[in-house]
Amino acid sequence: MEMLKWIQELFANYGYSVLFFGLLLEFVALPFPGETTMAYAGFLSFAGRLDFVTLVAVAFVGTTAGMTITYFVGLKAGMPFIQRYGKWFLFSPAKLTKTQRWFEKYGSILIFIGYFIPGVRHFTGYFAGIIALPFRKFAWYAYSGAIFWVLLFLGIGRIFGPQWMGIFHLFELYALWIISGGAALIVLFFLYRYRLAISARLKRNKAGTKLETKVKETSKDR
């Protein structure tokens, strides 16, 4: 409750800028309760005190700015810098090892899903830069993940209003399962929606493979 009171005071004094600077600093790996702040901001939108579209824009820009800064820090400074000065950013060797392990497991998609993994999202930008992931690929995952993350937590406060805290804590407990289930449903929907086109494409590919095999066999006979 102390944290919520602090967030309320911040919004009362600084308005929208709380989201921009708070989320930017969170992704530089400084302590800031980004998800709680967004859910509360969504509630303020529900109450008519803040504009939802403006909140989405400000939160998205703050998040992507923070992620982009960490990417270039990792890219330019590399692992030696993180190992030497990471403690100033709360980037402990244990967290570095954890992020590396998650990257090995999920690859670049971790930049997208990492937003929903406590203790990982703050360091995916650094690590993406350290391994020199191409910026275009990084931006695709980071920015698409950011808009999804922002909409989700602002939406909790906006949709559920006074009940936002209960829904928020429930989501915190099962975030990765909820996201995985949602992603699976989206994939199934698109597979069903475009099943005829996918089937036709697979048949064409199969026919093309058979034709190529026949051509090779004919060439060998000659």
N, C-alpha and C positions, 0 to 999 in steps of 0.2 A: 504493500500500500504506500510505503514511503516513496518508492520509485514512481508510482502513478501520480502521486502528489507533485513530485518534482517535474514530471512531464507536463502536468496541467499548468504549472507555473511557467514553464518554458513557453508553452503555446500562448498563454495569457500575455507574456511579455514580448515575444518575438514572432508569433504567427507562423506563416509558411516557411520562413527561413530555418526554423527548427529542423524540418525534414531534410532540407538540402544539406546543411552543414553537418547535422547529426549522422545522416547516412554516409556522406562522404568520409567523415572521420571514422565511422565504423569499419569501412572497407580498407582504410589505411591501417586497420587492426587496433584502433583505440576503443576502449569500452564505451559502448552506447547501445541502449536497448532498441534497436531499429524496428523489430517486428511489433513490439508492444506500442511503440510510438506511432507506427502506421495504423495499427488497429484503433488506437485512441483517436487519431486524426480522422479516420473513417467515421467514428462515432460523432465527432464534432460536425462532420458533413451531414450525418443523419439528423443532427439537432439543428441544422441550418446555419451554423456559425462559420463554416468554411466551405469553399466550393470544391466539389469532388474532382472535377476535371483538372483544376489547378493543382490539387494535391497529387494527382497521378503524375502530372508533368514535372512538378518539383521533385518528387520522390524518385522518379525515373532518372532525371538529370543528375541528382545527387549520387545515386547508386552507381550509374555508369561512369561518372567522373571519378569516383573513388576506385572502381575496378580498373579503369584505364590507367590511372596514376600508378597503381600497384603493378600492373603489367609492365609498364615501362621502367619502373624501378628494378623489377626482377630481370628484365631484358638487358638493361644497361649496366647494372651493378653486379648481377649474378649471385651465385651461391656464396662466395666468400663474404660479400657484404651482409647477406642475410645471417650467416653464421656469426659474424662479428658484432653486428649492430641490431640483430633481430630482437634481442631482449628489450630494446627501447620501444619496439612496436608490439610487445607481448608475443613475439614469434619465437617460442621456445623450440629447442631441438626435437622435443617430443611431438609438438604440433607439426613441425616440418616433416617428420617421419610419417605421421598420420596422414597428412595431405598427400605425400608421395605414394603411400600405400593405396589410398583411394584413387589416385591418378592411374596407377598400374592396373587397378581393377576395372575402372570405368572409362579411362581415356578422356578425350576432350569433352564428352558429355557431362563429366563431373562439373565443368564450369557452369552448366545449366542447372543440374540437380543440386550442386553444392550450396545454393542459396538456402536450401531446406535442411542442411546438415549442420547442426551446431558444432562450432569449433573447426569447421572446414571452409565455409564460404569466405571467411576473412583472408584466407591465404591462397585461394585458387588463382587469383590474379597474379600474385608474386610468382607462384610456381609455373604458371603458363609462360611468363616472361623468362624465367630461369631456363626452361627447356626450349626456349626460342620458338614457341608455337607461332605460326604465321598470324599476323595481326587480324587479317580478314576472318580467319577461322575463329580466333579468340573472340572477336567482336560479335560474330554471328551467335555463338553460344552465350556469351556474357550479356549482350543486350536483349536477346529474346528471353533469357532467363530472368533478367531484371524486370521487364515489363510484366511477366507472369507473376513474379514474386510480389511486386508492388501492388498490382491489381488484386491479388489474393488477400493480402493483409489489410489493405485499405477497404476492400470489399467486406471483410468480416465485420468491421465497425459500421460500415455504411448499411449493410443488409440487416444485421442482427440488432443494431441499436443498443439499448440498455443491457442486452444479454451478451454483448460482445466479449466480455471477459471469460465467461464460461466456455464459449465456442473457441476462443483463442487458446485457452489452456488445453482443451481437448485436441485441437489441431497440433499444438506443440508436441503432445505425447505420440501422435500417430502420423506426423507430417510425411515421413518418407513413404509409409504404406499408402497414405491417401494420394500422394503425387503419383506413385507407381500405378495404383489402381486407375487413377484418372487418365494417365498416359496410355495404359492398356486399352481402356474404353475408347479413347480417341483413335488409336491404331485400328481397333476392330471396326469402328464406324467407317473409317476411310477404306478399309479393305472391303467391307460390305458395299459401300457406296460406289466404289469403282471396280467391283469384282469382274464385270464384263470386260472392261478395258484391260485389266491386269491379265485376265485369262487369254484375251486375244493377243496381247503382247508376248506372253509366254509361248503360245502356239507358234507365233512368227519366229521367235528365237529358236524354238525347237526345230522348225522347218528349215531355218537357215543353217543350223548346225548339221542337220542331215545332208543338206545339199553340199555343204563344204566337205563333209566326209566322203561323199560320192565322187566329188571332183578330185580329191586327193587319191582315192582308190583308182580312178580312171587314169590319172597321171602316172601312177606306179605301173599299171598294166602296160602302158606304152613304153 
